[in-house]
Amino acid sequence: MTSQNPEQRAEQAADRLPARDPEDRREQPVARTGMFGAKTTGDTSGYGRLVIRQRPKTASERPFGGPDGAAEPGPFDAVADALERALPDFGAAVERVVVDRGELTFHVRREHLVEVARTMRDRPDLRFELCSGVSGVHYPEDAGAELHAVYHLLSITHNRRVRLEVSCPDADPRIPSVVAVYPTNNWHERETYDFFGIVFDGHPALTRIEMPDDWVGHPQRKDYPLGGIPVEYRGAEIPPPDERRSYL
Amino acid sequence: MSSTKYTEYDAYAADEAAEGRVFDVNGQDWDKVVAGAEDGSDERLVVNMGPQHPSTHGVLRLVLTLDGETVNDCRVGIGYLHTGIEKNMEFRTWTQGVTFCTRMDYLAPLFNETAYCLGVEKLLGITDRIPERAQIIRVMMMELNRISSHLVAIATFGLELGATTVMLNGFIEREYTLDLFEEIAGLRMNMAYVRPGGVAQDLPSGALGKVREYLDRMPKRIAALRKLMDENPVFLARTRDVAYLDLTGCMALGVTGPVLRATGIPWDLRKSQPYCGYETYDFDVPTQESADVYGRYLVRMAEMEESLKIVEQCAERLRTVDGPVMIEDKKIGWPAKLAIGADGMGNSPRHIAHIMGTSMEALIHHFKLVTEGFRVPAGQAYAAIESPRGELGVHVVSDGGTRPYRVHFRDPSFTNLQAAPAMAEGGMIADVIAAVASIDPVMGGVDR
């Protein structure tokens, strides 16, 4: 069964054995190994040697279509065209465009984020008035772009949604703040800083918001353990959730 | 790692930053505080409200700088109810995630579940394959939940303005709604009823009759509440032209829901970006122009009446639309049909007999799906629904595994609460209570 959306299709193509282009495939970084999370001798299934590589980064080609996944030019092309017209350095600002599952994502380089956001908000043919906040994601395997900040914009005027994705390396976790453009992101950026350690430059008061002020570490990062203690249930000892056998 | 950046410090040591005199209010000592503050050496009074103030809907902390009774500065402190739900969900299967996220906004559990499930279904690409009956049940449960949530909003609102009658009446009606939830889902709150692919189980026999009774009773009760509040001079004095926030302010601060609709814009995701088949129901989006606390109250009241209309249509459809309530895909749909046994809800005896007695493959399939869960193709999706408080968005990321790689909830309470200073500053201290109450924040959703 072949998927309709390009990113998924690329992934399926990469997963199909034998690999179409083994050399390309081997260049992808390893996402995870094994299957059951068992690192000791407990795994006798043979799946312990399974190597799962990260899916290749894809970029969608025009026409982008619309939320219904049509192949002809649609609302997504209108958004991309308007942004391209309004931004003189569109090529430098937008790294790639991805259309997946009926959603449009602009991968924006961090130094252009505020400019892109302001254009998105102010241009009459874009007019994304409302930002639904920023959501952080930590991809430890994505070397040089470990931390992602994902912004969901909503245009009430045109009834559209679009996603901006910005990444920064873990060694230099800085992304410009968009609070000046979208004041609603004040708390959202504090939350993302709190949970991921992304420093939003230019934020009026970037402090922790959910965790106590003296907390050490950023809990939503993948290298931060969940924690927990073993509990006894009906005579058996149940290990904490992150130490249980898992099926990745 | 970043842990080196922080130096440990003792949070309970004497605070060098504190300026002026500090009064600890422990109850029964108000006269002492007043006498101490009266000598007028400090012009500014900083009052720490909460996190245990009864009118703060849980554990909200407000730091108010007062000049007389005027609020000059309002700072909001949250985080006292942070439970790490998003982090925990990364260590459970996609289906188990429902059990966690239902506990975020504890007054609107069905909205949390549905938003999350819509996100997962979008990732799976099965949005169009959810059975119609499941969608109708989801809509009906959500609208009942909207009524119960708004009832609490209005009940606590009345209590905070000093009207115990409103509180009692609101909570009684909410109790009838929770009875319906118990009848249908088995639990009053946090039901984990909506699952990726459909709902956990079909309506029990007799549930529609109970819904009918509820529909007969409720309009009169809402009318009674309206009689109590709509024209009440004390209520009007406390709410009209209080905590004004216009459309520009709402847009800048990302405020959605009844607060936004009280500025006159009919923005409701059920109408503008329909999901779960909302486009097929007949209902209106109530708005008000006043952009004040009273307008928000009126919007909530009218929304309850609209929700009753939707529930009525759902009940009508459920009589005729039959069929499964879980997706027909054996690799996603939960393999059991639940049944009530002597010790409560559990797997149906017929299903157990089937997998234990006759089919080895069915047993393996059941075991794999329950312990391992299903895989979700890698990628990300954003799904948003109209919760009682505004846009509840969920950003789900999958790496192709059996567990969410990352789930982030854009909870409307969290975003709307940012507007509290904009509403409260420059007003009277008594109006701070009305302002916060009109946002209707639920701290479980704010802090997650």
Interface residues (C-beta under 8 A of the other chain):
Chain A: S3 Q4 N5 E7 Q8 E11 A31 I52 R55 D100 R101 G102 E103 T105 E129 L130 C131 S132 G133 S135 G136 V137 H138 V150 H152 L154 I156 N159 R161 R163 Y182 P183 T184 N185 N186 W187 H188 E191 G197 R208 I209 E210 M211 P212 D213 D214 V216 G217 H218 P219 Q220 D223 L226 P241 D242 S246 Y247 L248
Chain B: M1 S2 S3 Y6 E8 Y9 A11 I78 G79 H82 G84 E86 K87 N88 E90 F91 R92 K122 L123 G125 M251 A252 L253 G254 V255 T256 I265 W267 S272 Q273 T371 E372 G373 P377 A378 G379 Q380 A381 Y382 A384 E391 G393 H395 V397 D399 G400 G401 T402 R403 Y405 R406 H408 R410 F414 T415 L417 Q418 D447 R448
